Amino acid sequence: MPETARLKQVKHFMACDEGRQFLDGIRAHLKGHTIDDVSFINNGEGLTTILRLNNGQCYAFNDEELFLETLREQFTGLFRELIRQDTLVRKGEEHDE
């Protein structure tokens, strides 16, 4: 689906009653609470941020900044080194067999 079509669908969702009610529910869930803890989990496409609120509830979201492709672009040298280390470990495991 083209980008403009997706933007239009999101705009319509945000404007309709059901969409506004859904977003109001999220707002109510978060508003007035503080964040007690933040953690990150691997979602296979990057990292999901988990906020633990002072009422014991959790809120999870994905941010483009933590998508694997974005991380690869930002930390090119690090990922190159991690791949090199992983290759060395696998070669070492092959020699152990």
Biopython code that builds the backbone (N, CA, C, O; Angstrom):
import numpy as np
from Bio.PDB.StructureBuilder import StructureBuilder

atoms = [
    (1, "MET", "N", (0.856, -1.171, 0.000)),
    (1, "MET", "CA", (0.000, 0.000, 0.000)),
    (1, "MET", "C", (0.905, 1.239, 0.000)),
    (1, "MET", "O", (1.837, 1.314, 0.801)),
    (2, "PRO", "N", (0.651, 2.192, -0.869)),
    (2, "PRO", "CA", (1.468, 3.414, -0.925)),
    (2, "PRO", "C", (1.420, 4.189, 0.390)),
    (2, "PRO", "O", (0.442, 4.126, 1.135)),
    (3, "GLU", "N", (2.492, 4.914, 0.651)),
    (3, "GLU", "CA", (2.629, 5.689, 1.889)),
    (3, "GLU", "C", (1.462, 6.663, 2.088)),
    (3, "GLU", "O", (0.928, 6.770, 3.192)),
    (4, "THR", "N", (1.066, 7.369, 1.033)),
    (4, "THR", "CA", (-0.017, 8.355, 1.172)),
    (4, "THR", "C", (-1.336, 7.683, 1.545)),
    (4, "THR", "O", (-2.131, 8.251, 2.294)),
    (5, "ALA", "N", (-1.570, 6.483, 1.030)),
    (5, "ALA", "CA", (-2.798, 5.760, 1.371)),
    (5, "ALA", "C", (-2.784, 5.355, 2.844)),
    (5, "ALA", "O", (-3.810, 5.426, 3.521)),
    (6, "ARG", "N", (-1.622, 4.931, 3.338)),
    (6, "ARG", "CA", (-1.517, 4.557, 4.756)),
    (6, "ARG", "C", (-1.715, 5.776, 5.651)),
    (6, "ARG", "O", (-2.412, 5.701, 6.662)),
    (7, "LEU", "N", (-1.102, 6.900, 5.279)),
    (7, "LEU", "CA", (-1.280, 8.126, 6.056)),
    (7, "LEU", "C", (-2.745, 8.530, 6.112)),
    (7, "LEU", "O", (-3.242, 8.955, 7.155)),
    (8, "LYS", "N", (-3.427, 8.396, 4.990)),
    (8, "LYS", "CA", (-4.840, 8.762, 4.915)),
    (8, "LYS", "C", (-5.684, 7.842, 5.806)),
    (8, "LYS", "O", (-6.599, 8.303, 6.489)),
    (9, "GLN", "N", (-5.373, 6.542, 5.795)),
    (9, "GLN", "CA", (-6.124, 5.604, 6.624)),
    (9, "GLN", "C", (-5.929, 5.908, 8.108)),
    (9, "GLN", "O", (-6.879, 5.866, 8.889)),
    (10, "VAL", "N", (-4.688, 6.213, 8.488)),
    (10, "VAL", "CA", (-4.414, 6.537, 9.893)),
    (10, "VAL", "C", (-5.151, 7.812, 10.278)),
    (10, "VAL", "O", (-5.732, 7.889, 11.360)),
    (11, "LYS", "N", (-5.133, 8.811, 9.404)),
    (11, "LYS", "CA", (-5.834, 10.074, 9.666)),
    (11, "LYS", "C", (-7.326, 9.821, 9.885)),
    (11, "LYS", "O", (-7.924, 10.375, 10.807)),
    (12, "HIS", "N", (-7.922, 8.985, 9.036)),
    (12, "HIS", "CA", (-9.351, 8.661, 9.166)),
    (12, "HIS", "C", (-9.621, 7.894, 10.461)),
    (12, "HIS", "O", (-10.622, 8.139, 11.134)),
    (13, "PHE", "N", (-8.726, 6.964, 10.808)),
    (13, "PHE", "CA", (-8.883, 6.212, 12.055)),
    (13, "PHE", "C", (-8.885, 7.162, 13.244)),
    (13, "PHE", "O", (-9.729, 7.052, 14.134)),
    (14, "MET", "N", (-7.934, 8.098, 13.257)),
    (14, "MET", "CA", (-7.832, 9.042, 14.376)),
    (14, "MET", "C", (-9.037, 9.972, 14.461)),
    (14, "MET", "O", (-9.359, 10.473, 15.538)),
    (15, "ALA", "N", (-9.701, 10.204, 13.338)),
    (15, "ALA", "CA", (-10.828, 11.135, 13.301)),
    (15, "ALA", "C", (-12.167, 10.472, 13.623)),
    (15, "ALA", "O", (-13.101, 11.158, 14.040)),
    (16, "CYS", "N", (-12.281, 9.172, 13.440)),
    (16, "CYS", "CA", (-13.569, 8.515, 13.656)),
    (16, "CYS", "C", (-13.805, 8.262, 15.143)),
    (16, "CYS", "O", (-12.858, 8.217, 15.928)),
    (17, "ASP", "N", (-15.072, 8.097, 15.528)),
    (17, "ASP", "CA", (-15.432, 7.909, 16.930)),
    (17, "ASP", "C", (-14.726, 6.713, 17.556)),
    (17, "ASP", "O", (-14.163, 6.822, 18.645)),
    (18, "GLU", "N", (-14.753, 5.576, 16.873)),
    (18, "GLU", "CA", (-14.154, 4.360, 17.422)),
    (18, "GLU", "C", (-12.644, 4.530, 17.606)),
    (18, "GLU", "O", (-12.087, 4.093, 18.613)),
    (19, "GLY", "N", (-11.991, 5.157, 16.644)),
    (19, "GLY", "CA", (-10.552, 5.403, 16.751)),
    (19, "GLY", "C", (-10.228, 6.338, 17.901)),
    (19, "GLY", "O", (-9.290, 6.091, 18.659)),
    (20, "ARG", "N", (-11.006, 7.421, 18.038)),
    (20, "ARG", "CA", (-10.789, 8.361, 19.140)),
    (20, "ARG", "C", (-11.008, 7.686, 20.491)),
    (20, "ARG", "O", (-10.266, 7.938, 21.441)),
    (21, "GLN", "N", (-12.030, 6.828, 20.579)),
    (21, "GLN", "CA", (-12.287, 6.118, 21.832)),
    (21, "GLN", "C", (-11.117, 5.198, 22.184)),
    (21, "GLN", "O", (-10.706, 5.113, 23.342)),
    (22, "PHE", "N", (-10.594, 4.522, 21.184)),
    (22, "PHE", "CA", (-9.455, 3.635, 21.402)),
    (22, "PHE", "C", (-8.256, 4.431, 21.919)),
    (22, "PHE", "O", (-7.622, 4.037, 22.898)),
    (23, "LEU", "N", (-7.946, 5.549, 21.262)),
    (23, "LEU", "CA", (-6.817, 6.384, 21.669)),
    (23, "LEU", "C", (-7.061, 7.036, 23.027)),
    (23, "LEU", "O", (-6.123, 7.196, 23.809)),
    (24, "ASP", "N", (-8.296, 7.412, 23.317)),
    (24, "ASP", "CA", (-8.633, 7.959, 24.637)),
    (24, "ASP", "C", (-8.393, 6.928, 25.733)),
    (24, "ASP", "O", (-7.983, 7.273, 26.841)),
    (25, "GLY", "N", (-8.650, 5.657, 25.417)),
    (25, "GLY", "CA", (-8.391, 4.581, 26.374)),
    (25, "GLY", "C", (-6.909, 4.467, 26.691)),
    (25, "GLY", "O", (-6.527, 4.278, 27.846)),
    (26, "ILE", "N", (-6.085, 4.581, 25.675)),
    (26, "ILE", "CA", (-4.632, 4.551, 25.892)),
    (26, "ILE", "C", (-4.207, 5.766, 26.707)),
    (26, "ILE", "O", (-3.409, 5.646, 27.636)),
    (27, "ARG", "N", (-4.733, 6.924, 26.364)),
    (27, "ARG", "CA", (-4.413, 8.153, 27.099)),
    (27, "ARG", "C", (-4.788, 7.994, 28.576)),
    (27, "ARG", "O", (-3.997, 8.327, 29.459)),
    (28, "ALA", "N", (-5.982, 7.490, 28.839)),
    (28, "ALA", "CA", (-6.445, 7.309, 30.222)),
    (28, "ALA", "C", (-5.569, 6.303, 30.964)),
    (28, "ALA", "O", (-5.308, 6.454, 32.157)),
    (29, "HIS", "N", (-5.123, 5.283, 30.250)),
    (29, "HIS", "CA", (-4.273, 4.240, 30.825)),
    (29, "HIS", "C", (-2.944, 4.836, 31.300)),
    (29, "HIS", "O", (-2.402, 4.410, 32.320)),
    (30, "LEU", "N", (-2.426, 5.811, 30.569)),
    (30, "LEU", "CA", (-1.117, 6.372, 30.865)),
    (30, "LEU", "C", (-1.155, 7.647, 31.713)),
    (30, "LEU", "O", (-0.266, 7.877, 32.533)),
    (31, "LYS", "N", (-2.163, 8.454, 31.518)),
    (31, "LYS", "CA", (-2.216, 9.777, 32.139)),
    (31, "LYS", "C", (-2.281, 9.673, 33.667)),
    (31, "LYS", "O", (-3.028, 8.870, 34.225)),
    (32, "GLY", "N", (-1.483, 10.502, 34.311)),
    (32, "GLY", "CA", (-1.491, 10.559, 35.766)),
    (32, "GLY", "C", (-0.598, 9.530, 36.435)),
    (32, "GLY", "O", (-0.473, 9.525, 37.659)),
    (33, "HIS", "N", (0.017, 8.667, 35.662)),
    (33, "HIS", "CA", (0.904, 7.653, 36.229)),
    (33, "HIS", "C", (2.350, 8.013, 35.920)),
    (33, "HIS", "O", (2.641, 8.746, 34.975)),
    (34, "THR", "N", (3.224, 7.491, 36.723)),
    (34, "THR", "CA", (4.646, 7.679, 36.468)),
    (34, "THR", "C", (5.261, 6.354, 36.051)),
    (34, "THR", "O", (4.709, 5.281, 36.296)),
    (35, "ILE", "N", (6.400, 6.460, 35.423)),
    (35, "ILE", "CA", (7.109, 5.267, 34.955)),
    (35, "ILE", "C", (8.046, 4.817, 36.073)),
    (35, "ILE", "O", (8.903, 5.573, 36.531)),
    (36, "ASP", "N", (7.863, 3.566, 36.500)),
    (36, "ASP", "CA", (8.732, 3.001, 37.531)),
    (36, "ASP", "C", (9.950, 2.306, 36.940)),
    (36, "ASP", "O", (11.015, 2.278, 37.558)),
    (37, "ASP", "N", (9.795, 1.748, 35.749)),
    (37, "ASP", "CA", (10.901, 1.004, 35.140)),
    (37, "ASP", "C", (10.729, 0.987, 33.624)),
    (37, "ASP", "O", (9.617, 1.104, 33.110)),
    (38, "VAL", "N", (11.832, 0.841, 32.928)),
    (38, "VAL", "CA", (11.837, 0.726, 31.474)),
    (38, "VAL", "C", (12.722, -0.452, 31.114)),
    (38, "VAL", "O", (13.842, -0.564, 31.612)),
    (39, "SER", "N", (12.226, -1.334, 30.248)),
    (39, "SER", "CA", (13.036, -2.446, 29.767)),
    (39, "SER", "C", (12.821, -2.596, 28.268)),
    (39, "SER", "O", (11.938, -1.964, 27.687)),
    (40, "PHE", "N", (13.628, -3.430, 27.660)),
    (40, "PHE", "CA", (13.573, -3.644, 26.221)),
    (40, "PHE", "C", (13.565, -5.135, 25.939)),
    (40, "PHE", "O", (14.284, -5.899, 26.584)),
    (41, "ILE", "N", (12.745, -5.555, 24.965)),
    (41, "ILE", "CA", (12.732, -6.963, 24.563)),
    (41, "ILE", "C", (12.937, -7.050, 23.056)),
    (41, "ILE", "O", (12.551, -6.157, 22.302)),
    (42, "ASN", "N", (13.549, -8.138, 22.643)),
    (42, "ASN", "CA", (13.802, -8.418, 21.235)),
    (42, "ASN", "C", (12.501, -8.890, 20.603)),
    (42, "ASN", "O", (11.927, -9.890, 21.033)),
    (43, "ASN", "N", (12.031, -8.169, 19.579)),
    (43, "ASN", "CA", (10.793, -8.575, 18.912)),
    (43, "ASN", "C", (11.052, -9.192, 17.546)),
    (43, "ASN", "O", (10.110, -9.434, 16.791)),
    (44, "GLY", "N", (12.314, -9.450, 17.217)),
    (44, "GLY", "CA", (12.664, -10.053, 15.941)),
    (44, "GLY", "C", (12.903, -9.040, 14.840)),
    (44, "GLY", "O", (13.562, -9.346, 13.847)),
    (45, "GLU", "N", (12.376, -7.836, 15.004)),
    (45, "GLU", "CA", (12.584, -6.773, 14.017)),
    (45, "GLU", "C", (13.287, -5.582, 14.645)),
    (45, "GLU", "O", (13.490, -4.556, 13.997)),
    (46, "GLY", "N", (13.653, -5.724, 15.897)),
    (46, "GLY", "CA", (14.287, -4.652, 16.650)),
    (46, "GLY", "C", (13.961, -4.828, 18.113)),
    (46, "GLY", "O", (13.838, -5.949, 18.607)),
    (47, "LEU", "N", (13.821, -3.713, 18.803)),
    (47, "LEU", "CA", (13.532, -3.758, 20.225)),
    (47, "LEU", "C", (12.185, -3.110, 20.524)),
    (47, "LEU", "O", (11.845, -2.067, 19.965)),
    (48, "THR", "N", (11.430, -3.737, 21.406)),
    (48, "THR", "CA", (10.188, -3.172, 21.913)),
    (48, "THR", "C", (10.495, -2.567, 23.277)),
    (48, "THR", "O", (11.170, -3.191, 24.097)),
    (49, "THR", "N", (10.008, -1.371, 23.521)),
    (49, "THR", "CA", (10.182, -0.707, 24.807)),
    (49, "THR", "C", (8.996, -1.057, 25.705)),
    (49, "THR", "O", (7.842, -0.955, 25.290)),
    (50, "ILE", "N", (9.288, -1.466, 26.928)),
    (50, "ILE", "CA", (8.268, -1.806, 27.916)),
    (50, "ILE", "C", (8.361, -0.794, 29.056)),
    (50, "ILE", "O", (9.392, -0.683, 29.719)),
    (51, "LEU", "N", (7.272, -0.058, 29.274)),
    (51, "LEU", "CA", (7.196, 0.873, 30.395)),
    (51, "LEU", "C", (6.384, 0.219, 31.497)),
    (51, "LEU", "O", (5.272, -0.250, 31.254)),
    (52, "ARG", "N", (6.929, 0.182, 32.709)),
    (52, "ARG", "CA", (6.186, -0.319, 33.865)),
    (52, "ARG", "C", (5.739, 0.899, 34.664)),
    (52, "ARG", "O", (6.558, 1.683, 35.144)),
    (53, "LEU", "N", (4.429, 1.039, 34.796)),
    (53, "LEU", "CA", (3.865, 2.207, 35.460)),
    (53, "LEU", "C", (3.735, 1.981, 36.959)),
    (53, "LEU", "O", (3.787, 0.844, 37.427)),
    (54, "ASN", "N", (3.566, 3.065, 37.712)),
    (54, "ASN", "CA", (3.464, 2.969, 39.166)),
    (54, "ASN", "C", (2.196, 2.253, 39.632)),
    (54, "ASN", "O", (2.086, 1.910, 40.810)),
    (55, "ASN", "N", (1.243, 2.022, 38.736)),
    (55, "ASN", "CA", (0.036, 1.278, 39.109)),
    (55, "ASN", "C", (0.175, -0.216, 38.807)),
    (55, "ASN", "O", (-0.788, -0.972, 38.937)),
    (56, "GLY", "N", (1.381, -0.637, 38.404)),
    (56, "GLY", "CA", (1.642, -2.056, 38.142)),
    (56, "GLY", "C", (1.372, -2.482, 36.711)),
    (56, "GLY", "O", (1.712, -3.603, 36.333)),
    (57, "GLN", "N", (0.774, -1.625, 35.910)),
    (57, "GLN", "CA", (0.484, -1.981, 34.525)),
    (57, "GLN", "C", (1.695, -1.699, 33.642)),
    (57, "GLN", "O", (2.577, -0.914, 33.990)),
    (58, "CYS", "N", (1.709, -2.364, 32.491)),
    (58, "CYS", "CA", (2.795, -2.196, 31.530)),
    (58, "CYS", "C", (2.247, -1.620, 30.235)),
    (58, "CYS", "O", (1.086, -1.828, 29.883)),
    (59, "TYR", "N", (3.091, -0.906, 29.548)),
    (59, "TYR", "CA", (2.754, -0.347, 28.250)),
    (59, "TYR", "C", (3.929, -0.631, 27.324)),
    (59, "TYR", "O", (5.062, -0.260, 27.628)),
    (60, "ALA", "N", (3.667, -1.282, 26.206)),
    (60, "ALA", "CA", (4.712, -1.640, 25.251)),
    (60, "ALA", "C", (4.524, -0.855, 23.962)),
    (60, "ALA", "O", (3.398, -0.632, 23.516)),
    (61, "PHE", "N", (5.642, -0.438, 23.369)),
    (61, "PHE", "CA", (5.551, 0.237, 22.077)),
    (61, "PHE", "C", (6.835, 0.033, 21.290)),
    (61, "PHE", "O", (7.893, -0.251, 21.851)),
    (62, "ASN", "N", (6.717, 0.184, 19.993)),
    (62, "ASN", "CA", (7.856, 0.084, 19.086)),
    (62, "ASN", "C", (8.159, 1.469, 18.548)),
    (62, "ASN", "O", (7.260, 2.202, 18.136)),
    (63, "ASP", "N", (9.421, 1.813, 18.555)),
    (63, "ASP", "CA", (9.870, 3.108, 18.072)),
    (63, "ASP", "C", (10.828, 2.870, 16.908)),
    (63, "ASP", "O", (11.701, 2.004, 16.976)),
    (64, "GLU", "N", (10.658, 3.629, 15.868)),
    (64, "GLU", "CA", (11.492, 3.485, 14.666)),
    (64, "GLU", "C", (12.977, 3.554, 15.009)),
    (64, "GLU", "O", (13.803, 2.935, 14.338)),
    (65, "GLU", "N", (13.307, 4.295, 16.035)),
    (65, "GLU", "CA", (14.696, 4.442, 16.464)),
    (65, "GLU", "C", (15.315, 3.116, 16.897)),
    (65, "GLU", "O", (16.534, 2.954, 16.858)),
    (66, "LEU", "N", (14.471, 2.166, 17.311)),
    (66, "LEU", "CA", (14.962, 0.878, 17.798)),
    (66, "LEU", "C", (14.715, -0.264, 16.820)),
    (66, "LEU", "O", (14.884, -1.428, 17.183)),
    (67, "PHE", "N", (14.317, 0.047, 15.577)),
    (67, "PHE", "CA", (14.202, -0.980, 14.547)),
    (67, "PHE", "C", (15.610, -1.450, 14.189)),
    (67, "PHE", "O", (16.552, -0.658, 14.209)),
    (68, "LEU", "N", (15.755, -2.709, 13.869)),
    (68, "LEU", "CA", (17.070, -3.272, 13.565)),
    (68, "LEU", "C", (17.780, -2.495, 12.461)),
    (68, "LEU", "O", (18.969, -2.200, 12.580)),
    (69, "GLU", "N", (17.071, -2.164, 11.401)),
    (69, "GLU", "CA", (17.708, -1.436, 10.296)),
    (69, "GLU", "C", (18.235, -0.080, 10.755)),
    (69, "GLU", "O", (19.312, 0.334, 10.326)),
    (70, "THR", "N", (17.502, 0.615, 11.612)),
    (70, "THR", "CA", (17.950, 1.907, 12.134)),
    (70, "THR", "C", (19.177, 1.715, 13.011)),
    (70, "THR", "O", (20.135, 2.484, 12.924)),
    (71, "LEU", "N", (19.151, 0.683, 13.861)),
    (71, "LEU", "CA", (20.303, 0.400, 14.715)),
    (71, "LEU", "C", (21.526, 0.058, 13.881)),
    (71, "LEU", "O", (22.632, 0.496, 14.197)),
    (72, "ARG", "N", (21.341, -0.728, 12.810)),
    (72, "ARG", "CA", (22.460, -1.080, 11.923)),
    (72, "ARG", "C", (23.069, 0.157, 11.288)),
    (72, "ARG", "O", (24.290, 0.269, 11.176)),
    (73, "GLU", "N", (22.220, 1.083, 10.873)),
    (73, "GLU", "CA", (22.727, 2.321, 10.261)),
    (73, "GLU", "C", (23.490, 3.165, 11.273)),
    (73, "GLU", "O", (24.530, 3.739, 10.947)),
    (74, "GLN", "N", (22.988, 3.244, 12.480)),
    (74, "GLN", "CA", (23.588, 4.085, 13.511)),
    (74, "GLN", "C", (24.848, 3.465, 14.100)),
    (74, "GLN", "O", (25.767, 4.184, 14.492)),
    (75, "PHE", "N", (24.899, 2.136, 14.164)),
    (75, "PHE", "CA", (26.025, 1.435, 14.793)),
    (75, "PHE", "C", (26.675, 0.463, 13.807)),
    (75, "PHE", "O", (26.885, -0.708, 14.125)),
    (76, "THR", "N", (26.987, 0.955, 12.620)),
    (76, "THR", "CA", (27.541, 0.117, 11.554)),
    (76, "THR", "C", (28.777, -0.646, 12.016)),
    (76, "THR", "O", (28.862, -1.859, 11.830)),
    (77, "GLY", "N", (29.721, 0.048, 12.609)),
    (77, "GLY", "CA", (30.962, -0.589, 13.056)),
    (77, "GLY", "C", (30.713, -1.656, 14.096)),
    (77, "GLY", "O", (31.319, -2.726, 14.047)),
    (78, "LEU", "N", (29.839, -1.381, 15.026)),
    (78, "LEU", "CA", (29.515, -2.349, 16.076)),
    (78, "LEU", "C", (28.914, -3.615, 15.479)),
    (78, "LEU", "O", (29.316, -4.722, 15.834)),
    (79, "PHE", "N", (27.952, -3.455, 14.573)),
    (79, "PHE", "CA", (27.326, -4.640, 13.971)),
    (79, "PHE", "C", (28.324, -5.428, 13.126)),
    (79, "PHE", "O", (28.274, -6.658, 13.093)),
    (80, "ARG", "N", (29.219, -4.735, 12.452)),
    (80, "ARG", "CA", (30.263, -5.422, 11.679)),
    (80, "ARG", "C", (31.117, -6.271, 12.609)),
    (80, "ARG", "O", (31.450, -7.412, 12.289)),
    (81, "GLU", "N", (31.473, -5.708, 13.766)),
    (81, "GLU", "CA", (32.281, -6.435, 14.745)),
    (81, "GLU", "C", (31.503, -7.609, 15.348)),
    (81, "GLU", "O", (32.066, -8.687, 15.537)),
    (82, "LEU", "N", (30.232, -7.412, 15.646)),
    (82, "LEU", "CA", (29.418, -8.501, 16.202)),
    (82, "LEU", "C", (29.302, -9.658, 15.211)),
    (82, "LEU", "O", (29.354, -10.824, 15.603)),
    (83, "ILE", "N", (29.146, -9.334, 13.936)),
    (83, "ILE", "CA", (29.074, -10.372, 12.903)),
    (83, "ILE", "C", (30.405, -11.105, 12.813)),
    (83, "ILE", "O", (30.432, -12.329, 12.685)),
    (84, "ARG", "N", (31.515, -10.360, 12.879)),
    (84, "ARG", "CA", (32.841, -10.982, 12.826)),
    (84, "ARG", "C", (33.039, -11.928, 14.007)),
    (84, "ARG", "O", (33.527, -13.045, 13.834)),
    (85, "GLN", "N", (32.661, -11.483, 15.212)),
    (85, "GLN", "CA", (32.801, -12.321, 16.401)),
    (85, "GLN", "C", (31.931, -13.571, 16.303)),
    (85, "GLN", "O", (32.365, -14.663, 16.667)),
    (86, "ASP", "N", (30.703, -13.409, 15.811)),
    (86, "ASP", "CA", (29.794, -14.546, 15.660)),
    (86, "ASP", "C", (30.370, -15.561, 14.676)),
    (86, "ASP", "O", (30.265, -16.768, 14.894)),
    (87, "THR", "N", (30.976, -15.076, 13.598)),
    (87, "THR", "CA", (31.592, -15.956, 12.601)),
    (87, "THR", "C", (32.747, -16.726, 13.222)),
    (87, "THR", "O", (32.891, -17.924, 12.980)),
    (88, "LEU", "N", (33.575, -16.053, 14.024)),
    (88, "LEU", "CA", (34.694, -16.725, 14.687)),
    (88, "LEU", "C", (34.201, -17.800, 15.655)),
    (88, "LEU", "O", (34.777, -18.885, 15.719)),
    (89, "VAL", "N", (33.144, -17.508, 16.404)),
    (89, "VAL", "CA", (32.585, -18.481, 17.349)),
    (89, "VAL", "C", (32.076, -19.703, 16.597)),
    (89, "VAL", "O", (32.332, -20.837, 17.002)),
    (90, "ARG", "N", (31.349, -19.472, 15.491)),
    (90, "ARG", "CA", (30.825, -20.604, 14.717)),
    (90, "ARG", "C", (31.958, -21.440, 14.124)),
    (90, "ARG", "O", (31.866, -22.667, 14.083)),
    (91, "LYS", "N", (33.015, -20.791, 13.667)),
    (91, "LYS", "CA", (34.159, -21.531, 13.125)),
    (91, "LYS", "C", (34.820, -22.340, 14.218)),
    (91, "LYS", "O", (35.257, -23.465, 13.972)),
    (92, "GLY", "N", (34.905, -21.790, 15.427)),
    (92, "GLY", "CA", (35.468, -22.513, 16.566)),
    (92, "GLY", "C", (34.616, -23.721, 16.935)),
    (92, "GLY", "O", (35.153, -24.768, 17.297)),
    (93, "GLU", "N", (33.298, -23.589, 16.848)),
    (93, "GLU", "CA", (32.403, -24.706, 17.147)),
    (93, "GLU", "C", (32.537, -25.807, 16.104)),
    (93, "GLU", "O", (32.401, -26.985, 16.433)),
    (94, "GLU", "N", (32.800, -25.446, 14.856)),
    (94, "GLU", "CA", (32.987, -26.439, 13.791)),
    (94, "GLU", "C", (34.234, -27.250, 14.048)),
    (94, "GLU", "O", (34.258, -28.450, 13.777)),
    (95, "HIS", "N", (35.287, -26.608, 14.575)),
    (95, "HIS", "CA", (36.535, -27.320, 14.848)),
    (95, "HIS", "C", (36.411, -28.228, 16.060)),
    (95, "HIS", "O", (37.162, -29.196, 16.181)),
    (96, "ASP", "N", (35.483, -27.938, 16.957)),
    (96, "ASP", "CA", (35.274, -28.757, 18.164)),
    (96, "ASP", "C", (34.578, -30.075, 17.852)),
    (96, "ASP", "O", (34.655, -31.020, 18.636)),
    (97, "GLU", "N", (33.911, -30.140, 16.733)),
    (97, "GLU", "CA", (33.119, -31.350, 16.416)),
    (97, "GLU", "C", (33.941, -32.492, 15.935)),
    (97, "GLU", "O", (33.402, -33.558, 15.637)),
]
sb = StructureBuilder()
sb.init_structure("model")
sb.init_model(0)
sb.init_chain("A")
sb.init_seg("    ")
for serial, (resi, resn, name, xyz) in enumerate(atoms, 1):
    if name == "N":
        sb.init_residue(resn, " ", resi, " ")
    sb.init_atom(name, np.array(xyz, "f"), 0.0, 1.0, " ", f" {name:<3s}", serial, name[0])
structure = sb.get_structure()
